[in-house]
Amino acid sequence: MLLTGPKIASPRAAGKYTVGVPMWMWVDPSTTTFGPNTASATLAGVTVSATAKVSSIRWSMGDGKTVACQGAGTKYKASYGMAKSPDCGHFYRTSSKEQADGRFKGTATATWAVDWQVTGGGGEEGAFTEVRESGFEVSVGEMRVLD
């Protein structure tokens, strides 16, 4: 069973973000990046089956802040305007100009919940967690309004 880090859709590396403007974060779910992912193996009449799915994603934003999200996040649409994300978002309070390469470097860490069971050999079952991480970089600038 292959479990990988989140496939980050936003923030985009090529994107330009602005201090104080809501940033929406989301991932593109697939079997290996978000689940559910299932696998089983049988030997001598005993089958072990497992199902894994991401239970949460913890975003370390590179500015010292973290955001915990329970799902994949909501994909932003232009019609949402300046609204904040309903389930997974962040506001940068400073620009990234003082950072190495002028970008905040962050991570999205997925916690996978894995449930397993044995059939044909005692009927045991259990659960454990696995953690996988993906990195991202984001450029955040300031907007100044002049009278």
Secondary structure, 3 states (H helix, E strand, C coil): CCCCCCCEEECCCCCEEECCCCEECEECCCCCCCCCEEEEEEECCEEEEEEEEEEEEEEECCCCCEEEECCCCCCCCHHHCCCCCCCCEECCCCCCCCCHHHCEEEEEEEEEEEEEEEECCCCCEEEEEEEEEEEEEEEEECCCCCC
